[in-house]
């Protein structure tokens, strides 16, 4: 059986079971947290809270979460492994990559391709070796290996920094076989830019790519174009009902299932135990944004509106397994 690396080591992809393909444990701004840790508070209490939330998720029958927390989102694998050891019934699959909507982090400003013009030659991007190392050797001496790659493009489009990261992700994918998840902004049709750079120019198979946050749009024709191109659509922000509604998020899944694309969709909430991007007081206005929302609210709605049990299994079990089944030897 193909195997996939998790925070507790490799498992057969057949053991992934019901999988939420885009959930975080923590999303943190590392510099702020290190220098102003007041809101974070006690480390042991945060870990215990995360363990309790993830145990509740596993009790719903969810077997795996895929956590796309990378550089720019505060990835810290020793903490994730500590949590995973206390929730062994839940697989936590971790990522490598870099998250930016604009420029690359300052660490990369004067390294690699940034030096091409000054040196008059092509300099390899150090991001590629960093990503490959996370997949092949493990992350920061923890022994935990990343199982997929993550990058982002938002409403600003294909900026120089976004393109550089995306091409580095593509090259790490080609060396390792690890699949890719891309944060996208479907309202700006950035999935088409992903197709151009990642797939047409860098040679990544769209079937190995999740276009994250595809459920932010209700444009079924646009999503159909992407699904027909082979991409997996991340319907993965259930519970975030700020610029949209619960019904709009659910209805677009219903429509895409009606069009025959259950085999091109995955479901998730993009939830976390704690995200420092949001004032804690604001969370009261997002009462459905938590790990348990899909089972409690979304699946009953989908069933009531004609989505079959087989289609639900396809989105939650079969598509995630297919995405990871073709991972490379690492």
Protein Blocks (a to p, Z undefined) as FASTA:
>chain_A
ZZdddfkbccdfklnmpadfbdcfbdcdfklmmmmmmlnmpmklmmmmmmmmmmmmmmno
pabdcdfbdehilpafklmmmmmmmmmmbccdddeddddfkbccfklmmgcjllmmmnop
acddfklmmmmmmmmnogehlopacfbdcddddfkopafklmmmmmmmmmmmmmnopacd
ddddfknopmmmmmmmmmmmnopafklpccehklmpccfklmmmmmmnopacddfkghia
fkbcfklmmmmmmmmmmnopmmmcccdehiafbdckbcfklmmmmmmlcfklmmmmmmmm
mmmnopafklmmmmmmmmmmmmmmmpcfZZ
